[in-house]
């Protein structure tokens, strides 16, 4: 059912996330599935968020923050801070919601959809533009901000302790988690991955990764924090290691599958009767949130990136993100959400009794539907982003102002001009020749001893299996100019070439072989250069032999 709904929605350019939610709704009302009756399904859904946070941690490093300090720290901090302040003020001072409800709603609304927006930026190759760099920086900050938001909900839910006691207990627990994960955890994680890499068995490597992720997550839970905090820290621990890309490539399918289960469970919690009853009200609130969130971001982005780029970024990030589901669910479970009114604008517009009868579950329904509505609108906004930008700027009479293309992003560690696959005898000779030239080179090898030797020799090297398509996706192979395959296995060469060309047909692939049949197959694929070792050696030997004959004849003629 998820596959069918995914295909239909994909034709409508709606993301697969919505397909999973729709499937969950249908599964509940057609087949009678009930989430409350399936604890295993809920636990699997929680693991989806755990693996997503691990992958975010895997792509996060202090080096990246240093390079993107304006995009991440300044833009991200301003976006989260101003959005929370604006929506908290509306909820608390205009709608008269209580403090806890107002801060939770404001925090959740401040987040955007990493899954949808990053997919659009990568597919349109805009990661290195001013628009793309700023969008990615803000999303990175938002993903990090999820951790303190979840901690905040936990603190708000604990009414048995004073604020001082809560912060003291939380601080001590946080120190314990950090000490256990970052000090011995870093060493143990690298030892486990190194051992499994030497075993050269994919199953053992995947098992080691699962052990690290789940072990860190449940260690965090043991000290009273969320599973996602431990997973995020585990990702950070591995982010600076040579195993980073291979870990990401083997986990991406599990992450997507478990995230699918998470969104499936979101759909299973949607009350169709409630959705139909309050459809127009939810729709109006969703539109108002999109507009207000866009304006809040545009106010400061226009100063740094110009009005056009600023509006593109603001419109792209105007939706409410997938982490908001987890925030609203956790707040609902802790009975924090409460929309009972004592005056305010909503009482005047909708009447005193409109929201007074809302239960905590109905509040959760209302907020979840707003998230879904905003996410459904996002692909349609992104599809015609430039035309919407021009229309909005025309309406605001700002089209005449020039925009500045500045701060065009980073050259991250994964950016490279040449990728050399294999650090064996041939790979070493290729790299020894290339090292005298001013080119950025990335080395990939599935032999951990070769990886360590290459790192010791000063090359930027990662551990990875080039027969796995996802390793090339993780290193963003489309940004490379050339790939040199220095491996002996004909099957490995063929698989790697097919994977690369499926992801980036323009990348020039160069390799060598001793097999005539493989040479024909590779040339048939359109590879940039295929060297047949025996044929090239035979040609050189033959030319030398002919040259020797000519020299011999010349010597004889001279003597005669």
Residue pairs with C-beta under 8 A, 6 or more apart in sequence:
1 23
1 26
1 27
2 19
2 20
2 23
2 260
2 264
5 19
5 20
5 22
5 23
5 26
6 16
6 19
6 20
6 23
8 19
9 15
9 16
9 18
9 19
9 22
10 16
10 19
13 379
13 380
13 383
14 376
14 379
15 115
15 116
15 119
15 375
15 378
15 379
16 260
17 115
17 116
17 263
17 322
17 375
18 372
18 375
18 376
20 260
20 261
20 263
20 264
20 266
20 267
21 263
21 264
21 266
21 267
21 270
21 372
22 267
23 264
23 267
24 263
24 264
24 265
24 266
24 267
24 268
24 269
24 270
25 267
25 268
25 270
25 272
26 267
27 33
27 264
27 267
27 268
28 34
28 35
28 267
28 268
28 270
29 272
33 268
34 268
35 41
35 42
35 265
35 268
35 269
41 261
41 265
42 265
44 258
44 261
45 258
45 261
45 262
45 264
45 265
46 227
46 262
47 227
47 258
47 261
48 255
48 257
48 258
48 259
48 260
48 261
48 262
48 263
49 227
49 228
49 259
49 262
49 323
49 326
50 213
50 214
50 217
50 227
50 228
50 231
50 258
51 213
51 231
51 251
51 254
51 255
51 258
51 259
52 228
52 255
52 259
53 143
53 146
53 228
53 229
53 231
53 232
53 235
54 213
54 217
54 231
54 232
54 234
54 235
54 251
54 255
55 235
55 248
55 251
55 252
55 255
56 114
56 140
56 143
56 144
56 232
56 235
57 231
57 232
57 233
57 234
57 235
57 236
57 237
57 239
58 235
58 236
58 238
58 239
58 244
58 247
58 248
59 235
59 239
59 248
60 140
60 143
60 144
60 232
60 235
60 236
60 239
61 236
61 239
61 240
63 240
63 413
64 72
64 140
64 410
64 412
65 72
65 73
67 410
67 412
68 133
68 136
68 137
68 140
68 409
68 410
70 137
70 304
70 407
71 133
71 134
71 136
71 137
71 138
71 407
71 409
72 137
72 138
72 140
72 141
73 141
74 304
75 134
75 137
75 138
75 141
75 300
75 301
75 304
76 137
76 138
76 140
76 141
76 142
76 145
77 141
78 300
79 110
79 138
79 141
79 142
79 296
79 297
79 300
79 317
80 110
80 141
80 142
80 145
82 296
82 297
82 299
82 300
83 106
83 109
83 110
83 293
83 296
83 297
84 103
84 106
84 107
84 110
85 106
86 106
86 292
86 296
87 105
87 106
87 109
87 110
87 292
88 102
88 103
88 106
90 292
91 97
91 101
91 102
91 105
91 106
92 98
92 99
92 102
94 344
94 345
95 102
95 341
95 344
95 345
95 346
96 341
96 342
96 343
96 344
96 346
96 347
97 105
97 338
97 339
97 341
98 338
98 340
100 156
100 336
100 338
101 336
101 337
101 338
101 339
103 152
103 156
104 153
104 156
104 327
104 328
104 331
104 336
104 337
105 337
105 367
107 149
107 152
107 327
108 149
108 320
108 323
108 324
108 327
108 328
108 367
108 371
109 289
109 293
109 320
109 324
110 142
110 145
110 293
111 142
111 145
111 146
111 320
111 321
111 323
111 324
111 327
112 138
112 139
112 142
112 317
112 318
112 319
112 320
112 321
113 319
113 320
113 321
113 322
113 375
113 378
114 139
114 142
114 143
114 321
114 322
114 323
115 259
115 322
116 319
116 375
116 378
116 379
116 382
117 135
117 139
117 316
117 317
117 378
117 382
118 136
118 139
120 316
120 379
120 382
121 127
121 132
121 135
121 136
125 478
126 132
127 133
127 136
127 409
128 408
128 409
128 410
129 405
129 408
129 409
130 305
130 309
130 404
130 405
130 406
130 407
130 408
130 409
131 305
131 309
131 312
131 313
131 316
132 409
133 407
133 408
133 409
133 410
134 301
134 304
134 305
134 309
134 313
134 407
135 313
135 316
135 317
136 409
138 313
138 317
139 317
142 321
142 323
143 323
144 232
146 228
146 323
146 326
146 327
147 226
147 228
147 229
147 232
149 327
150 226
150 228
150 229
150 326
150 327
150 330
151 170
151 225
151 226
151 229
153 327
153 330
153 331
153 334
153 336
154 170
154 224
154 225
154 226
154 334
155 166
155 167
155 170
156 334
156 336
157 334
157 335
157 336
158 166
161 169
169 224
170 224
173 223
173 224
173 225
174 223
174 225
176 223
177 219
177 220
177 223
177 225
177 229
177 230
177 233
178 233
180 219
181 216
181 219
181 220
181 230
181 233
181 234
181 237
182 233
182 237
185 216
185 233
185 234
185 237
186 237
189 212
189 234
189 237
189 238
189 241
190 238
190 241
190 243
192 208
192 211
192 212
193 205
193 208
193 209
193 212
193 238
193 241
193 243
193 247
194 448
195 208
196 204
196 205
196 207
196 208
197 205
197 243
197 446
197 448
197 451
197 463
198 448
198 449
199 205
200 446
200 447
202 250
202 465
205 246
205 250
206 250
209 247
209 250
209 251
212 234
212 237
212 238
213 231
213 234
213 251
215 234
216 230
216 231
216 233
216 234
216 237
217 227
217 228
217 230
217 231
217 234
218 227
218 230
219 230
220 226
220 227
220 229
220 230
220 231
220 233
221 227
221 230
228 326
238 244
238 247
242 451
242 455
242 461
242 462
242 463
243 462
243 463
244 462
245 414
245 462
245 463
245 464
245 471
245 474
245 475
246 462
246 463
246 464
246 465
246 468
246 471
248 470
248 474
249 464
249 465
249 468
249 470
249 471
249 473
249 474
250 468
250 470
252 470
252 473
252 474
253 470
262 325
263 322
263 325
266 325
266 368
266 372
269 364
269 365
269 368
270 365
270 368
270 369
270 372
271 365
274 362
274 365
274 366
274 369
275 282
275 365
275 369
278 366
278 369
282 366
282 369
282 370
282 373
283 373
285 370
286 370
286 373
286 374
286 377
289 318
289 320
289 370
289 374
290 318
290 319
290 374
290 377
291 318
293 314
293 317
293 318
294 311
294 314
294 315
294 318
294 392
295 314
296 314
297 310
297 313
297 314
297 317
297 318
298 307
298 310
298 311
298 314
301 309
301 310
301 311
301 313
301 314
302 310
302 311
302 398
303 310
304 310
304 407
305 313
305 403
305 404
305 406
305 407
306 401
306 402
306 403
306 404
306 405
307 393
307 398
307 399
307 401
307 403
308 389
308 393
308 403
309 403
309 404
309 405
310 403
311 389
311 392
311 393
312 385
312 386
312 389
315 381
315 385
315 388
315 389
315 392
316 381
316 382
316 385
318 374
318 378
318 381
319 374
319 375
319 377
319 378
319 381
320 370
320 371
320 374
320 375
321 371
321 375
322 371
322 375
324 367
324 371
325 368
325 371
328 337
328 364
328 367
328 368
328 371
329 364
331 337
331 364
332 360
332 361
332 363
332 364
335 360
337 360
337 363
337 364
337 367
338 360
338 363
339 355
339 358
339 363
339 366
340 355
340 356
340 358
341 347
341 352
341 355
341 356
346 354
346 355
347 354
358 366
381 388
390 399
393 399
411 440
413 460
414 442
414 474
414 475
414 476
414 479
415 440
415 476
415 479
416 440
416 441
416 442
416 460
416 475
416 479
416 480
417 439
417 440
417 441
417 480
417 481
417 482
418 434
418 439
418 440
418 441
418 442
418 480
418 481
418 482
418 483
418 484
419 441
419 442
419 443
419 444
419 475
419 477
419 480
419 482
419 483
419 484
420 427
420 430
420 431
420 434
420 441
420 442
420 443
420 444
420 483
420 484
420 486
421 427
421 443
421 444
421 445
421 466
421 483
421 484
421 485
421 486
421 487
421 496
422 444
422 445
422 450
422 485
422 486
422 487
423 431
423 443
423 445
423 447
423 450
423 451
423 453
423 454
423 459
423 461
423 486
424 450
424 486
424 487
424 488
426 486
426 512
427 443
427 445
427 484
427 486
430 484
430 486
431 441
431 443
431 454
431 459
434 441
435 441
440 460
441 459
441 460
442 460
442 461
442 462
442 475
442 480
443 454
443 459
443 460
443 461
443 462
444 461
444 462
444 463
444 464
444 466
444 471
444 475
445 451
445 454
445 461
445 463
445 464
446 463
446 464
446 465
446 466
448 463
451 461
451 462
451 463
454 461
455 461
462 475
464 471
464 474
464 475
465 471
466 472
466 485
466 487
466 492
466 495
466 496
466 499
467 491
467 492
467 495
467 496
467 499
468 499
469 499
469 502
469 503
472 496
472 499
472 500
472 503
473 503
477 483
477 500
477 503
477 504
477 507
478 503
478 504
478 506
478 507
480 504
480 507
481 507
481 508
482 507
482 508
482 509
482 510
482 528
483 496
483 500
483 507
483 508
483 509
483 510
484 510
484 511
485 493
485 496
485 497
485 509
485 510
485 511
485 512
486 511
486 512
487 493
487 496
490 513
490 515
490 518
493 511
493 513
493 518
493 522
494 518
494 521
494 522
497 509
497 511
497 522
497 525
497 527
498 525
500 507
500 509
501 507
501 509
501 525
501 526
508 528
508 529
509 527
509 528
509 529
510 527
510 528
510 529
510 530
510 531
511 522
511 527
511 529
511 530
511 531
512 530
512 531
512 532
512 533
513 519
513 522
513 530
513 531
513 532
513 533
514 532
514 533
514 534
516 532
519 530
519 532
522 530
523 530
